[in-house]
């Protein structure tokens, strides 16, 4: 019996996808409830890692979440 010529053994579509997702500066600003300029300042200061794509920046979702956890302020109720 011959093999089906239309069946190929390739990686699944999900395996070809990158494992991390990138967010725009606007997406990060909206999520963190800050201005886009604040996100640009964080990127330029190195506090939030970003990749440059052409003239725009993209921030990995994991990097944004790591920054959010580092920047969180814990308020202790007075006893």
N, C-alpha and C positions, 0 to 999 in steps of 0.2 A: 504494500500500500504506500503510495507516495505522500509526501508531506504537503500540507495545504500551502500554496504559494502566497496566500493572503495573510497568513498568521506569521508574525515575526516575534522573535524573543527579544524584547527591548525592556528597558526600565519602565515602570509604571509612570504615569503622568505626575503623580504626587512625589515620586522619587526625584524627578527632574526639577521640582520646585526648590527654591532656596529655603533653608531652614529658618531664617529670620525674616521678619518683615520690616520694611523701612517706612518711616513716616515723614511727611513734609513738615516744614517749620510751622505752618499754619495748624496742622493736626496736633503737633506737640503743644503749641500755645493754647489751643482750645482745651486739650486734655488737662493741662496744668493750670488753666484759668489765669494765664499771664498774656502779655502782649507778644506779638511776633518779635519785636525789637529785643525783648528780654531773652527770648530763645536765641536770637543771633548773638547777643552778648555772652550767653552761656557757652555757645559754640566757639566763639572767638577767644574766650578766656581759657578754653580747654576743660571747663567744668562738665560739659556735655559733649562726648565724642560724636562726630558727624562725618559723613562721607560727602564729598563734593561730586555732583553729577552736573557737568556743564557749569552753568552759573548758579545752580541751586544746591542746597544742602539737603541731605536725607539723614535722619536719625534712626538708628535701630531701636525697635520697641523695647528691647531688653535694656539698652543704655538709658532710655527715658525713664523706665521703671526704676533702675538703679539710682538715678539722680533723684527721683521723687522720694525714694526711701531715705537717701542721705540727707535730703533737705527738709524732711518732715520735722515739725516742731511738736514736741510732746508737752502737753499742758497738764501739770499736776494740780489737782484740786487742793485748796487750802484745808488743812485739818482743823 
